[in-house]
């Protein structure tokens, strides 16, 4: 017993070191399902609180720019409002629910430099957000929600391996898909463009409305450089994202009110 | 100033600097300076062993809490705290450090502080990046990241030390 105590006394520095190191490695090993830990930690209350705290500061530096954007957006909305006034009809108070709702949210954590980038926002299940809703900034499409906690949500940004959204050309309504293979956060790739579609630098690309996630006609980006396929099957192109992912601040989460109905309709397809 | 108060301020200041500012600096996309370990370097020479390790654990865990990486910085910082007495013994020829209260640039001189901090930064960063990648297969990439991060952390640490240099010019012994 005495010897044991002496041993402990003599090597207490080493022993304490080993204990602490084992604790650290155990914590590390437990969190090794990387994606999940990302959600839990970025969305957990403590870190979430401090990220909000930091965002509160950092937001001041971009106020001027945010204002400019809002003014522009207001102008655009007013113009559209005037346009739709022409088609005004008596409001049906029973079925007045619109197809899509927009929930404003703030970005509290966002990356652009990784292969797979995530956006964390400060709205969660408490605010009616669920998985697979779209996210857009006032400039254009930004990402898709993949995980929701009570007060926060995490989304894959368009700068992600699995981000693949359906788009159409503004003038011809032809469909194609957008992907991102990095590393430049301003440049995406368009694939699956039929060869008979004429395109040139600067053509506008909109969401197609083929998925349940984004409504039709939100801007995604513009064509940068068309790439003709050597084999002559499907052309490709590089595009410039309309959204500047490096200064993503305020976003809208897009909620599709008809999602359940459309989903159940899809289930009615005959088996092939 | 009271030495406990001083160390508490240093802890909070370096933690805030790390998680609110430096974590958002990305040099060349990947390289992050980790300056919070300066706290461990500047603890008094005579500190008890268990306090040194506890300080490493608490500092590492605080940084982990903010970065969402439980255990990563904790492991690296505890290892660094464990190695600190060895590095001090190695880098002090005579036992002159016994008479001084804590490591500092003005008292120990630039050459001493440079090698002292460089060794600890290398130990910390090697542990950090190996724990992060957790594989031997990517060893080249890990070593490269360690190398560049060590450079930037060391630069930031020396800059901080020069900024908060205490004492008058007469104690200056720049190598």
Boltz contact constraints between the chains, C-beta under 6 A:
constraints:
  - contact:
      token1: [A, 13]
      token2: [B, 49]
      max_distance: 6.0
  - contact:
      token1: [A, 16]
      token2: [B, 50]
      max_distance: 6.0
  - contact:
      token1: [A, 16]
      token2: [B, 53]
      max_distance: 6.0
  - contact:
      token1: [A, 17]
      token2: [B, 53]
      max_distance: 6.0
  - contact:
      token1: [A, 17]
      token2: [B, 82]
      max_distance: 6.0
  - contact:
      token1: [A, 20]
      token2: [B, 53]
      max_distance: 6.0
  - contact:
      token1: [A, 20]
      token2: [B, 57]
      max_distance: 6.0
  - contact:
      token1: [A, 20]
      token2: [B, 78]
      max_distance: 6.0
  - contact:
      token1: [A, 21]
      token2: [B, 78]
      max_distance: 6.0
  - contact:
      token1: [A, 24]
      token2: [B, 71]
      max_distance: 6.0
  - contact:
      token1: [A, 24]
      token2: [B, 74]
      max_distance: 6.0
  - contact:
      token1: [A, 24]
      token2: [B, 75]
      max_distance: 6.0
  - contact:
      token1: [A, 25]
      token2: [B, 75]
      max_distance: 6.0
  - contact:
      token1: [A, 27]
      token2: [B, 70]
      max_distance: 6.0
  - contact:
      token1: [A, 27]
      token2: [B, 71]
      max_distance: 6.0
  - contact:
      token1: [A, 28]
      token2: [B, 71]
      max_distance: 6.0
  - contact:
      token1: [A, 28]
      token2: [B, 72]
      max_distance: 6.0
  - contact:
      token1: [A, 31]
      token2: [B, 70]
      max_distance: 6.0
  - contact:
      token1: [A, 41]
      token2: [B, 68]
      max_distance: 6.0
  - contact:
      token1: [A, 42]
      token2: [B, 68]
      max_distance: 6.0
  - contact:
      token1: [A, 47]
      token2: [B, 66]
      max_distance: 6.0
  - contact:
      token1: [A, 54]
      token2: [B, 20]
      max_distance: 6.0
  - contact:
      token1: [A, 113]
      token2: [B, 26]
      max_distance: 6.0
  - contact:
      token1: [A, 113]
      token2: [B, 29]
      max_distance: 6.0
